[in-house]
Amino acid sequence: HCNFEFDLCGWKQDENDDFDWHLRTSSTAKLGTGPATDHTLKEPSGHYIFIKSSFFQRLGQKARISSPVLRRINKNCKVCEGVVIFYYHMYGAHTGPLIIYQRTTLKHDKILLNLTGNQGNFWQCKALALSEDEDFQVDFEGIAGKGPKDGIALDDLTFSRDC
């Protein structure tokens, strides 16, 4: 489980993407560029990770963050058939896509979810099924939209105990 209150919890920024996800609080956010609070504490001082379109990113540039490697077989010798649960906030007229991948250690990508555009000015929850015959990671990829106040935030990323 990662609520981003202290750090990235072992999640890693992709070195081959165009820009990074940033750890931030709503109290440091500019008006209209992200959620009013984090999901965990529901306070402006709570943390989450965020990307936003700006003058520094061009339309279509990508920011990707990856989970630690999850082992195919857990300590109970069962194949991992768990879920990843997360909260997202995608707000703005020209918000770019959020794509969630399950990537094997052999670099085979499977798209678990592709959300596009404004999803509302509130936190929403998704649970995605995971099943794989190889060790894997889950990647969250945000793509820059064309609006300077558009953004994507993530909080409370959790893997089920089966993983």
VEXMI-787150 format. One record per residue: residue number from 0; residue in three letters; x, y, z of N, C-alpha, C in turn. Coordinates in steps of 0.05 Angstrom, whole numbers, plus 5000, padded with zeros to 4 digits. Atoms other than C-alpha are relative to their C-alpha. Layout:
% residues N
site keza:NUM&mikol:ala&n_px:X&n_py:Y&n_pz:Z&ca_px:X&ca_py:Y&ca_pz:Z&c_px:X&c_py:Y&c_pz:Z
...
% end
This chain:
% residues 163
site keza:0&mikol:his&n_px:5017&n_py:4976&n_pz:5000&ca_px:5000&ca_py:5000&ca_pz:5000&c_px:5018&c_py:5025&c_pz:5000
site keza:1&mikol:cys&n_px:4985&n_py:4974&n_pz:5001&ca_px:5026&ca_py:5070&ca_pz:4983&c_px:4980&c_py:5023&c_pz:5001
site keza:2&mikol:asn&n_px:5017&n_py:4976&n_pz:4998&ca_px:4992&ca_py:5134&ca_pz:5006&c_px:5016&c_py:5025&c_pz:4994
site keza:3&mikol:phe&n_px:4982&n_py:4977&n_pz:5007&ca_px:5052&ca_py:5179&ca_pz:4987&c_px:5003&c_py:5021&c_pz:5021
site keza:4&mikol:glu&n_px:4997&n_py:4980&n_pz:4978&ca_px:5052&ca_py:5213&ca_pz:5055&c_px:5029&c_py:5005&c_pz:5006
site keza:5&mikol:phe&n_px:4972&n_py:4996&n_pz:4993&ca_px:5127&ca_py:5203&ca_pz:5063&c_px:5019&c_py:4998&c_pz:4976
site keza:6&mikol:asp&n_px:4982&n_py:5004&n_pz:5023&ca_px:5157&ca_py:5181&ca_pz:4997&c_px:4984&c_py:4985&c_pz:4978
site keza:7&mikol:leu&n_px:5013&n_py:5014&n_pz:5022&ca_px:5143&ca_py:5141&ca_pz:4933&c_px:4997&c_py:4970&c_pz:5006
site keza:8&mikol:cys&n_px:5005&n_py:5028&n_pz:4992&ca_px:5142&ca_py:5074&ca_pz:4971&c_px:5012&c_py:4979&c_pz:4981
site keza:9&mikol:gly&n_px:4988&n_py:5019&n_pz:5018&ca_px:5188&ca_py:5039&ca_pz:4923&c_px:4991&c_py:5002&c_pz:4971
site keza:10&mikol:trp&n_px:5008&n_py:4996&n_pz:5028&ca_px:5152&ca_py:5062&ca_pz:4860&c_px:5023&c_py:5016&c_pz:4987
site keza:11&mikol:lys&n_px:4978&n_py:4988&n_pz:5014&ca_px:5203&ca_py:5085&ca_pz:4808&c_px:4991&c_py:5015&c_pz:4975
site keza:12&mikol:gln&n_px:5005&n_py:4984&n_pz:5025&ca_px:5201&ca_py:5140&ca_pz:4755&c_px:5014&c_py:4985&c_pz:4977
site keza:13&mikol:asp&n_px:4989&n_py:5012&n_pz:5025&ca_px:5213&ca_py:5112&ca_pz:4685&c_px:5022&c_py:5019&c_pz:4990
site keza:14&mikol:glu&n_px:4978&n_py:4983&n_pz:5010&ca_px:5280&ca_py:5137&ca_pz:4659&c_px:4997&c_py:5006&c_pz:4970
site keza:15&mikol:asn&n_px:5003&n_py:4996&n_pz:5029&ca_px:5256&ca_py:5133&ca_pz:4586&c_px:4976&c_py:5016&c_pz:4993
site keza:16&mikol:asp&n_px:5023&n_py:4984&n_pz:5006&ca_px:5195&ca_py:5177&ca_pz:4592&c_px:5008&c_py:5029&c_pz:4996
site keza:17&mikol:asp&n_px:4994&n_py:4972&n_pz:5006&ca_px:5190&ca_py:5252&ca_pz:4579&c_px:5001&c_py:5019&c_pz:5024
site keza:18&mikol:phe&n_px:4999&n_py:4984&n_pz:4975&ca_px:5177&ca_py:5280&ca_pz:4649&c_px:4991&c_py:4982&c_pz:5023
site keza:19&mikol:asp&n_px:5005&n_py:5016&n_pz:4976&ca_px:5162&ca_py:5256&ca_pz:4720&c_px:4974&c_py:5006&c_pz:5014
site keza:20&mikol:trp&n_px:5021&n_py:4996&n_pz:4981&ca_px:5105&ca_py:5247&ca_pz:4768&c_px:5013&c_py:5014&c_pz:5024
site keza:21&mikol:his&n_px:4990&n_py:4985&n_pz:4977&ca_px:5113&ca_py:5295&ca_pz:4827&c_px:4984&c_py:4995&c_pz:5025
site keza:22&mikol:leu&n_px:5013&n_py:5003&n_pz:4974&ca_px:5098&ca_py:5284&ca_pz:4900&c_px:4993&c_py:5028&c_pz:5009
site keza:23&mikol:arg&n_px:5007&n_py:4974&n_pz:4992&ca_px:5058&ca_py:5343&ca_pz:4924&c_px:4976&c_py:5000&c_pz:5019
site keza:24&mikol:thr&n_px:5024&n_py:4995&n_pz:4983&ca_px:5004&ca_py:5371&ca_pz:4971&c_px:4983&c_py:5020&c_pz:4986
site keza:25&mikol:ser&n_px:5018&n_py:4980&n_pz:5012&ca_px:4943&ca_py:5411&ca_pz:4953&c_px:5007&c_py:5028&c_pz:5010
site keza:26&mikol:ser&n_px:4993&n_py:4974&n_pz:4990&ca_px:4969&ca_py:5467&ca_pz:4997&c_px:5022&c_py:5013&c_pz:4984
site keza:27&mikol:thr&n_px:4980&n_py:4989&n_pz:5017&ca_px:5026&ca_py:5476&ca_pz:4947&c_px:4990&c_py:5003&c_pz:4971
site keza:28&mikol:ala&n_px:5012&n_py:4999&n_pz:5027&ca_px:4980&ca_py:5471&ca_pz:4886&c_px:4989&c_py:5027&c_pz:4994
site keza:29&mikol:lys&n_px:5012&n_py:4975&n_pz:5008&ca_px:4959&ca_py:5531&ca_pz:4847&c_px:4970&c_py:4995&c_pz:4996
site keza:30&mikol:leu&n_px:5029&n_py:5002&n_pz:5003&ca_px:4885&ca_py:5545&ca_pz:4843&c_px:4992&c_py:4988&c_pz:4973
site keza:31&mikol:gly&n_px:5010&n_py:5012&n_pz:5024&ca_px:4851&ca_py:5500&ca_pz:4793&c_px:5019&c_py:4981&c_pz:4987
site keza:32&mikol:thr&n_px:4981&n_py:5018&n_pz:5013&ca_px:4910&ca_py:5454&ca_pz:4780&c_px:5003&c_py:4974&c_pz:5016
site keza:33&mikol:gly&n_px:4999&n_py:5026&n_pz:4986&ca_px:4893&ca_py:5392&ca_pz:4821&c_px:4979&c_py:4998&c_pz:5021
site keza:34&mikol:pro&n_px:5020&n_py:5004&n_pz:4979&ca_px:4851&ca_py:5364&ca_pz:4877&c_px:5004&c_py:5019&c_pz:5023
site keza:35&mikol:ala&n_px:4999&n_py:4982&n_pz:4977&ca_px:4833&ca_py:5407&ca_pz:4937&c_px:5013&c_py:4987&c_pz:5024
site keza:36&mikol:thr&n_px:4987&n_py:5016&n_pz:4979&ca_px:4858&ca_py:5351&ca_pz:4984&c_px:5010&c_py:4974&c_pz:4988
site keza:37&mikol:asp&n_px:4992&n_py:5027&n_pz:5009&ca_px:4893&ca_py:5285&ca_pz:4979&c_px:4976&c_py:4981&c_pz:5007
site keza:38&mikol:his&n_px:5021&n_py:5019&n_pz:4994&ca_px:4850&ca_py:5222&ca_pz:4984&c_px:5003&c_py:4988&c_pz:5028
site keza:39&mikol:thr&n_px:4995&n_py:5014&n_pz:4975&ca_px:4883&ca_py:5191&ca_pz:5045&c_px:4990&c_py:5016&c_pz:5025
site keza:40&mikol:leu&n_px:5006&n_py:4983&n_pz:4976&ca_px:4878&ca_py:5247&ca_pz:5097&c_px:4976&c_py:5018&c_pz:4995
site keza:41&mikol:lys&n_px:5021&n_py:4981&n_pz:5007&ca_px:4827&ca_py:5289&ca_pz:5060&c_px:5005&c_py:5028&c_pz:5011
site keza:42&mikol:glu&n_px:4991&n_py:4974&n_pz:4990&ca_px:4867&ca_py:5350&ca_pz:5080&c_px:5019&c_py:5012&c_pz:4979
site keza:43&mikol:pro&n_px:4981&n_py:4988&n_pz:5019&ca_px:4907&ca_py:5401&ca_pz:5039&c_px:5029&c_py:4993&c_pz:5005
site keza:44&mikol:ser&n_px:4973&n_py:5007&n_pz:4993&ca_px:4970&ca_py:5379&ca_pz:5075&c_px:5007&c_py:4971&c_pz:4992
site keza:45&mikol:gly&n_px:4995&n_py:5028&n_pz:5008&ca_px:4962&ca_py:5306&ca_pz:5051&c_px:5014&c_py:4999&c_pz:4973
site keza:46&mikol:his&n_px:4984&n_py:5003&n_pz:5024&ca_px:5006&ca_py:5280&ca_pz:4995&c_px:4987&c_py:4981&c_pz:4979
site keza:47&mikol:tyr&n_px:5007&n_py:5017&n_pz:5022&ca_px:4993&ca_py:5248&ca_pz:4927&c_px:5020&c_py:5005&c_pz:4978
site keza:48&mikol:ile&n_px:4982&n_py:4995&n_pz:5023&ca_px:5030&ca_py:5243&ca_pz:4860&c_px:4983&c_py:5013&c_pz:4978
site keza:49&mikol:phe&n_px:5015&n_py:4983&n_pz:5018&ca_px:5011&ca_py:5290&ca_pz:4804&c_px:5017&c_py:5006&c_pz:4975
site keza:50&mikol:ile&n_px:4988&n_py:4988&n_pz:5024&ca_px:5026&ca_py:5310&ca_pz:4732&c_px:4980&c_py:5021&c_pz:4990
site keza:51&mikol:lys&n_px:5018&n_py:4980&n_pz:5012&ca_px:4998&ca_py:5371&ca_pz:4697&c_px:5011&c_py:5009&c_pz:4974
site keza:52&mikol:ser&n_px:4991&n_py:4988&n_pz:5025&ca_px:5001&ca_py:5400&ca_pz:4628&c_px:5010&c_py:5028&c_pz:5007
site keza:53&mikol:ser&n_px:4989&n_py:4974&n_pz:4995&ca_px:5043&ca_py:5462&ca_pz:4626&c_px:5016&c_py:5009&c_pz:4976
site keza:54&mikol:phe&n_px:4983&n_py:4990&n_pz:5022&ca_px:5088&ca_py:5503&ca_pz:4583&c_px:5026&c_py:4983&c_pz:4998
site keza:55&mikol:phe&n_px:4976&n_py:5017&n_pz:5000&ca_px:5144&ca_py:5453&ca_pz:4601&c_px:4996&c_py:4974&c_pz:4986
site keza:56&mikol:gln&n_px:5005&n_py:5025&n_pz:5014&ca_px:5110&ca_py:5393&ca_pz:4570&c_px:4985&c_py:5006&c_pz:4974
site keza:57&mikol:arg&n_px:5015&n_py:4997&n_pz:5025&ca_px:5086&ca_py:5387&ca_pz:4499&c_px:4978&c_py:4979&c_pz:5000
site keza:58&mikol:leu&n_px:5023&n_py:5018&n_pz:5003&ca_px:5020&ca_py:5354&ca_pz:4481&c_px:5010&c_py:4972&c_pz:4992
site keza:59&mikol:gly&n_px:4993&n_py:5028&n_pz:5007&ca_px:5029&ca_py:5278&ca_pz:4481&c_px:5025&c_py:4990&c_pz:5015
site keza:60&mikol:gln&n_px:4977&n_py:5010&n_pz:4985&ca_px:5092&ca_py:5275&ca_pz:4525&c_px:4990&c_py:4983&c_pz:5023
site keza:61&mikol:lys&n_px:5008&n_py:5020&n_pz:4981&ca_px:5090&ca_py:5219&ca_pz:4576&c_px:5016&c_py:5000&c_pz:5026
site keza:62&mikol:ala&n_px:4987&n_py:5004&n_pz:4974&ca_px:5105&ca_py:5210&ca_pz:4650&c_px:4991&c_py:4972&c_pz:5009
site keza:63&mikol:arg&n_px:5007&n_py:5028&n_pz:4992&ca_px:5109&ca_py:5137&ca_pz:4674&c_px:5013&c_py:4994&c_pz:5027
site keza:64&mikol:ile&n_px:4989&n_py:5009&n_pz:4975&ca_px:5118&ca_py:5109&ca_pz:4744&c_px:4993&c_py:4970&c_pz:5003
site keza:65&mikol:ser&n_px:5004&n_py:5029&n_pz:4999&ca_px:5126&ca_py:5035&ca_pz:4759&c_px:5001&c_py:4989&c_pz:5029
site keza:66&mikol:ser&n_px:5000&n_py:5013&n_pz:4974&ca_px:5111&ca_py:4991&ca_pz:4819&c_px:5025&c_py:4984&c_pz:5004
site keza:67&mikol:pro&n_px:4979&n_py:5020&n_pz:4996&ca_px:5163&ca_py:4947&ca_pz:4851&c_px:4992&c_py:4974&c_pz:4985
site keza:68&mikol:val&n_px:5006&n_py:5025&n_pz:5013&ca_px:5168&ca_py:4879&ca_pz:4817&c_px:4984&c_py:4982&c_pz:5019
site keza:69&mikol:leu&n_px:5017&n_py:5018&n_pz:4984&ca_px:5113&ca_py:4832&ca_pz:4841&c_px:5006&c_py:4972&c_pz:4990
site keza:70&mikol:arg&n_px:4992&n_py:5028&n_pz:5007&ca_px:5131&ca_py:4758&ca_pz:4842&c_px:4975&c_py:4984&c_pz:4992
site keza:71&mikol:arg&n_px:5022&n_py:5016&n_pz:5010&ca_px:5087&ca_py:4710&ca_pz:4804&c_px:4990&c_py:4981&c_pz:5021
site keza:72&mikol:ile&n_px:5008&n_py:5019&n_pz:4979&ca_px:5087&ca_py:4661&ca_pz:4861&c_px:5005&c_py:5013&c_pz:5027
site keza:73&mikol:asn&n_px:4996&n_py:4988&n_pz:4974&ca_px:5075&ca_py:4688&ca_pz:4931&c_px:5010&c_py:4979&c_pz:5020
site keza:74&mikol:lys&n_px:4988&n_py:5017&n_pz:4980&ca_px:5099&ca_py:4658&ca_pz:4996&c_px:4982&c_py:4975&c_pz:5006
site keza:75&mikol:asn&n_px:5018&n_py:5023&n_pz:4996&ca_px:5038&ca_py:4611&ca_pz:4998&c_px:5000&c_py:4982&c_pz:4975
site keza:76&mikol:cys&n_px:4996&n_py:5016&n_pz:5024&ca_px:5060&ca_py:4582&ca_pz:4930&c_px:4975&c_py:5000&c_pz:4982
site keza:77&mikol:lys&n_px:5023&n_py:4997&n_pz:5018&ca_px:4998&ca_py:4608&ca_pz:4894&c_px:5007&c_py:5020&c_pz:4978
site keza:78&mikol:val&n_px:4996&n_py:4980&n_pz:5021&ca_px:4998&ca_py:4644&ca_pz:4828&c_px:4986&c_py:5025&c_pz:5008
site keza:79&mikol:cys&n_px:5012&n_py:4974&n_pz:4993&ca_px:4985&ca_py:4718&ca_pz:4838&c_px:4976&c_py:5005&c_pz:4982
site keza:80&mikol:glu&n_px:5024&n_py:4992&n_pz:5014&ca_px:4914&ca_py:4732&ca_pz:4817&c_px:4985&c_py:5021&c_pz:5017
site keza:81&mikol:gly&n_px:5011&n_py:4980&n_pz:4983&ca_px:4902&ca_py:4794&ca_pz:4856&c_px:4989&c_py:5024&c_pz:4985
site keza:82&mikol:val&n_px:5010&n_py:4976&n_pz:5012&ca_px:4880&ca_py:4865&ca_pz:4843&c_px:5018&c_py:5024&c_pz:5009
site keza:83&mikol:val&n_px:4989&n_py:4974&n_pz:4992&ca_px:4909&ca_py:4935&ca_pz:4844&c_px:4977&c_py:5019&c_pz:5003
site keza:84&mikol:ile&n_px:5021&n_py:4981&n_pz:4995&ca_px:4864&ca_py:4987&ca_pz:4875&c_px:5014&c_py:5027&c_pz:5003
site keza:85&mikol:phe&n_px:4988&n_py:4974&n_pz:4999&ca_px:4878&ca_py:5061&ca_pz:4867&c_px:4978&c_py:5022&c_pz:4997
site keza:86&mikol:tyr&n_px:5018&n_py:4977&n_pz:5002&ca_px:4846&ca_py:5130&ca_pz:4870&c_px:5013&c_py:5019&c_pz:4980
site keza:87&mikol:tyr&n_px:4990&n_py:4981&n_pz:5020&ca_px:4853&ca_py:5180&ca_pz:4813&c_px:4982&c_py:5025&c_pz:4999
site keza:88&mikol:his&n_px:5014&n_py:4974&n_pz:5003&ca_px:4833&ca_py:5252&ca_pz:4801&c_px:5010&c_py:5011&c_pz:4973
site keza:89&mikol:met&n_px:4994&n_py:4990&n_pz:5026&ca_px:4831&ca_py:5275&ca_pz:4728&c_px:4981&c_py:5023&c_pz:4994
site keza:90&mikol:tyr&n_px:5017&n_py:4977&n_pz:5003&ca_px:4805&ca_py:5345&ca_pz:4719&c_px:5011&c_py:5021&c_pz:4982
site keza:91&mikol:gly&n_px:4993&n_py:4979&n_pz:5019&ca_px:4807&ca_py:5397&ca_pz:4664&c_px:4989&c_py:4994&c_pz:4973
site keza:92&mikol:ala&n_px:5013&n_py:5003&n_pz:5026&ca_px:4777&ca_py:5409&ca_pz:4596&c_px:5016&c_py:4984&c_pz:4980
site keza:93&mikol:his&n_px:4983&n_py:5013&n_pz:5020&ca_px:4837&ca_py:5381&ca_pz:4559&c_px:5019&c_py:4980&c_pz:5013
site keza:94&mikol:thr&n_px:4984&n_py:5020&n_pz:4985&ca_px:4863&ca_py:5328&ca_pz:4608&c_px:5009&c_py:4978&c_pz:4981
site keza:95&mikol:gly&n_px:4989&n_py:5022&n_pz:5017&ca_px:4908&ca_py:5277&ca_pz:4573&c_px:4992&c_py:4973&c_pz:5013
site keza:96&mikol:pro&n_px:5007&n_py:5027&n_pz:4990&ca_px:4900&ca_py:5202&ca_pz:4581&c_px:5016&c_py:4990&c_pz:5024
site keza:97&mikol:leu&n_px:4986&n_py:5016&n_pz:4980&ca_px:4918&ca_py:5158&ca_pz:4640&c_px:4998&c_py:4971&c_pz:4992
site keza:98&mikol:ile&n_px:5000&n_py:5028&n_pz:5009&ca_px:4939&ca_py:5088&ca_pz:4619&c_px:5014&c_py:4984&c_pz:5021
site keza:99&mikol:ile&n_px:4988&n_py:5018&n_pz:4980&ca_px:4952&ca_py:5032&ca_pz:4668&c_px:5007&c_py:4974&c_pz:4985
site keza:100&mikol:tyr&n_px:4990&n_py:5024&n_pz:5012&ca_px:4995&ca_py:4974&ca_pz:4644&c_px:5008&c_py:4979&c_pz:5021
site keza:101&mikol:gln&n_px:4987&n_py:5021&n_pz:4985&ca_px:5015&ca_py:4907&ca_pz:4672&c_px:5023&c_py:4991&c_pz:4982
site keza:102&mikol:arg&n_px:4976&n_py:5005&n_pz:5017&ca_px:5086&ca_py:4896&ca_pz:4647&c_px:5016&c_py:4977&c_pz:5013
site keza:103&mikol:thr&n_px:4984&n_py:5023&n_pz:4990&ca_px:5123&ca_py:4829&ca_pz:4654&c_px:5029&c_py:5008&c_pz:5000
site keza:104&mikol:thr&n_px:4971&n_py:4995&n_pz:4999&ca_px:5197&ca_py:4827&ca_pz:4669&c_px:5012&c_py:4995&c_pz:4973
site keza:105&mikol:leu&n_px:4991&n_py:5004&n_pz:5028&ca_px:5204&ca_py:4805&ca_pz:4596&c_px:4990&c_py:5023&c_pz:4982
site keza:106&mikol:lys&n_px:5009&n_py:4976&n_pz:5014&ca_px:5174&ca_py:4873&ca_pz:4577&c_px:4976&c_py:4996&c_pz:4982
site keza:107&mikol:his&n_px:5025&n_py:5003&n_pz:5014&ca_px:5107&ca_py:4848&ca_pz:4552&c_px:4979&c_py:5017&c_pz:5015
site keza:108&mikol:asp&n_px:5019&n_py:4982&n_pz:4988&ca_px:5056&ca_py:4903&ca_pz:4564&c_px:4971&c_py:4992&c_pz:4994
site keza:109&mikol:lys&n_px:5028&n_py:5005&n_pz:5003&ca_px:4982&ca_py:4891&ca_pz:4575&c_px:4985&c_py:5024&c_pz:5011
site keza:110&mikol:ile&n_px:5015&n_py:4976&n_pz:4990&ca_px:4936&ca_py:4952&ca_pz:4580&c_px:4977&c_py:4990&c_pz:5018
site keza:111&mikol:leu&n_px:5021&n_py:5006&n_pz:4981&ca_px:4891&ca_py:4945&ca_pz:4642&c_px:4978&c_py:5020&c_pz:4999
site keza:112&mikol:leu&n_px:5020&n_py:4979&n_pz:5001&ca_px:4856&ca_py:5012&ca_pz:4634&c_px:5010&c_py:5023&c_pz:4985
site keza:113&mikol:asn&n_px:4993&n_py:4976&n_pz:5015&ca_px:4856&ca_py:5073&ca_pz:4589&c_px:4978&c_py:5020&c_pz:5005
site keza:114&mikol:leu&n_px:5019&n_py:4978&n_pz:4994&ca_px:4820&ca_py:5135&ca_pz:4616&c_px:5008&c_py:5025&c_pz:4985
site keza:115&mikol:thr&n_px:4993&n_py:4976&n_pz:5015&ca_px:4816&ca_py:5197&ca_pz:4574&c_px:4981&c_py:5023&c_pz:5007
site keza:116&mikol:gly&n_px:5015&n_py:4976&n_pz:4996&ca_px:4794&ca_py:5268&ca_pz:4587&c_px:4991&c_py:5005&c_pz:5029
site keza:117&mikol:asn&n_px:5010&n_py:4991&n_pz:4974&ca_px:4759&ca_py:5303&ca_pz:4645&c_px:4983&c_py:4978&c_pz:5012
site keza:118&mikol:gln&n_px:5015&n_py:5021&n_pz:4985&ca_px:4734&ca_py:5251&ca_pz:4696&c_px:4985&c_py:5012&c_pz:5024
site keza:119&mikol:gly&n_px:5013&n_py:4987&n_pz:4978&ca_px:4708&ca_py:5303&ca_pz:4746&c_px:5019&c_py:5010&c_pz:5021
site keza:120&mikol:asn&n_px:4983&n_py:4988&n_pz:4980&ca_px:4736&ca_py:5346&ca_pz:4801&c_px:4996&c_py:4987&c_pz:5027
site keza:121&mikol:phe&n_px:5001&n_py:5015&n_pz:4975&ca_px:4736&ca_py:5291&ca_pz:4854&c_px:5016&c_py:4974&c_pz:4997
site keza:122&mikol:trp&n_px:4986&n_py:5025&n_pz:5000&ca_px:4773&ca_py:5228&ca_pz:4873&c_px:4982&c_py:4977&c_pz:4993
site keza:123&mikol:gln&n_px:5015&n_py:5024&n_pz:5008&ca_px:4749&ca_py:5163&ca_pz:4841&c_px:5017&c_py:4976&c_pz:5005
site keza:124&mikol:cys&n_px:4986&n_py:5025&n_pz:4994&ca_px:4768&ca_py:5091&ca_pz:4856&c_px:4996&c_py:4980&c_pz:4977
site keza:125&mikol:lys&n_px:5001&n_py:5022&n_pz:5019&ca_px:4785&ca_py:5035&ca_pz:4808&c_px:5014&c_py:4976&c_pz:5012
site keza:126&mikol:ala&n_px:4987&n_py:5025&n_pz:4993&ca_px:4802&ca_py:4962&ca_pz:4821&c_px:5004&c_py:4984&c_pz:4975
site keza:127&mikol:leu&n_px:4994&n_py:5014&n_pz:5025&ca_px:4837&ca_py:4924&ca_pz:4765&c_px:5011&c_py:4973&c_pz:5006
site keza:128&mikol:ala&n_px:4991&n_py:5027&n_pz:4995&ca_px:4848&ca_py:4849&ca_pz:4762&c_px:5028&c_py:4996&c_pz:4988
site keza:129&mikol:leu&n_px:4973&n_py:5007&n_pz:5008&ca_px:4919&ca_py:4823&ca_pz:4757&c_px:5002&c_py:4970&c_pz:4998
site keza:130&mikol:ser&n_px:4995&n_py:5028&n_pz:5003&ca_px:4938&ca_py:4755&ca_pz:4731&c_px:5023&c_py:4996&c_pz:4980
site keza:131&mikol:glu&n_px:4976&n_py:5002&n_pz:5017&ca_px:5005&ca_py:4734&ca_pz:4702&c_px:5015&c_py:4974&c_pz:5006
site keza:132&mikol:asp&n_px:4983&n_py:5023&n_pz:4997&ca_px:5050&ca_py:4674&ca_pz:4691&c_px:5029&c_py:5007&c_pz:5005
site keza:133&mikol:glu&n_px:4973&n_py:4991&n_pz:4996&ca_px:5112&ca_py:4716&ca_pz:4700&c_px:5000&c_py:5021&c_pz:5022
site keza:134&mikol:asp&n_px:4998&n_py:4977&n_pz:4982&ca_px:5138&ca_py:4767&ca_pz:4751&c_px:4992&c_py:5025&c_pz:4984
site keza:135&mikol:phe&n_px:5010&n_py:4977&n_pz:5014&ca_px:5109&ca_py:4835&ca_pz:4734&c_px:5001&c_py:5025&c_pz:5017
site keza:136&mikol:gln&n_px:5003&n_py:4973&n_pz:4988&ca_px:5102&ca_py:4909&ca_pz:4750&c_px:4974&c_py:5012&c_pz:4989
site keza:137&mikol:val&n_px:5023&n_py:4984&n_pz:5010&ca_px:5043&ca_py:4956&ca_pz:4744&c_px:5011&c_py:5028&c_pz:4995
site keza:138&mikol:asp&n_px:4991&n_py:4974&n_pz:5008&ca_px:5057&ca_py:5021&ca_pz:4708&c_px:4976&c_py:5019&c_pz:4996
site keza:139&mikol:phe&n_px:5019&n_py:4979&n_pz:5004&ca_px:5017&ca_py:5085&ca_pz:4711&c_px:5012&c_py:5021&c_pz:4981
site keza:140&mikol:glu&n_px:4990&n_py:4981&n_pz:5019&ca_px:5027&ca_py:5129&ca_pz:4650&c_px:4981&c_py:5023&c_pz:4995
site keza:141&mikol:gly&n_px:5016&n_py:4976&n_pz:5005&ca_px:5000&ca_py:5200&ca_pz:4646&c_px:5011&c_py:5014&c_pz:4975
site keza:142&mikol:ile&n_px:4992&n_py:4987&n_pz:5025&ca_px:5001&ca_py:5237&ca_pz:4580&c_px:4991&c_py:5029&c_pz:5001
site keza:143&mikol:ala&n_px:5007&n_py:4972&n_pz:4998&ca_px:5003&ca_py:5312&ca_pz:4576&c_px:4978&c_py:5008&c_pz:4980
site keza:144&mikol:gly&n_px:5022&n_py:4989&n_pz:5016&ca_px:4940&ca_py:5346&ca_pz:4550&c_px:5009&c_py:5027&c_pz:4989
site keza:145&mikol:lys&n_px:4993&n_py:4974&n_pz:5011&ca_px:4937&ca_py:5414&ca_pz:4518&c_px:4992&c_py:5024&c_pz:5018
site keza:146&mikol:gly&n_px:5008&n_py:4978&n_pz:4983&ca_px:4908&ca_py:5455&ca_pz:4576&c_px:5019&c_py:5005&c_pz:5022
site keza:147&mikol:pro&n_px:4980&n_py:4994&n_pz:4980&ca_px:4955&ca_py:5491&ca_pz:4625&c_px:4990&c_py:4994&c_pz:5029
site keza:148&mikol:lys&n_px:5010&n_py:5006&n_pz:4974&ca_px:4908&ca_py:5476&ca_pz:4684&c_px:4990&c_py:4971&c_pz:5003
site keza:149&mikol:asp&n_px:5009&n_py:5028&n_pz:5000&ca_px:4894&ca_py:5403&ca_pz:4667&c_px:5020&c_py:4982&c_pz:5014
site keza:150&mikol:gly&n_px:4981&n_py:5017&n_pz:4986&ca_px:4923&ca_py:5349&ca_pz:4711&c_px:4988&c_py:4973&c_pz:5007
site keza:151&mikol:ile&n_px:5007&n_py:5027&n_pz:4991&ca_px:4923&ca_py:5277&ca_pz:4735&c_px:5014&c_py:4995&c_pz:5026
site keza:152&mikol:ala&n_px:4988&n_py:5006&n_pz:4973&ca_px:4933&ca_py:5257&ca_pz:4808&c_px:4993&c_py:4971&c_pz:5007
site keza:153&mikol:leu&n_px:5004&n_py:5027&n_pz:4991&ca_px:4940&ca_py:5188&ca_pz:4839&c_px:5006&c_py:4999&c_pz:5030
site keza:154&mikol:asp&n_px:4996&n_py:5003&n_pz:4971&ca_px:4935&ca_py:5167&ca_pz:4912&c_px:4991&c_py:4972&c_pz:5009
site keza:155&mikol:asp&n_px:5008&n_py:5025&n_pz:4987&ca_px:4928&ca_py:5105&ca_pz:4956&c_px:5000&c_py:4976&c_pz:4980
site keza:156&mikol:leu&n_px:4996&n_py:5023&n_pz:5017&ca_px:4956&ca_py:5052&ca_pz:4908&c_px:5004&c_py:4976&c_pz:5017
site keza:157&mikol:thr&n_px:5000&n_py:5023&n_pz:4983&ca_px:4944&ca_py:4984&ca_pz:4939&c_px:4999&c_py:4974&c_pz:4983
site keza:158&mikol:phe&n_px:5001&n_py:5027&n_pz:5012&ca_px:4958&ca_py:4912&ca_pz:4917&c_px:4987&c_py:4981&c_pz:5020
site keza:159&mikol:ser&n_px:5013&n_py:5019&n_pz:4981&ca_px:4915&ca_py:4857&ca_pz:4946&c_px:5020&c_py:4981&c_pz:5011
site keza:160&mikol:arg&n_px:4981&n_py:5018&n_pz:4986&ca_px:4947&ca_py:4807&ca_pz:4993&c_px:5009&c_py:4977&c_pz:4982
site keza:161&mikol:asp&n_px:4992&n_py:5021&n_pz:5017&ca_px:4948&ca_py:4755&ca_pz:4938&c_px:5025&c_py:5005&c_pz:4985
site keza:162&mikol:cys&n_px:4975&n_py:4992&n_pz:5014&ca_px:5005&ca_py:4794&ca_pz:4907&c_px:5023&c_py:5004&c_pz:5020
% end
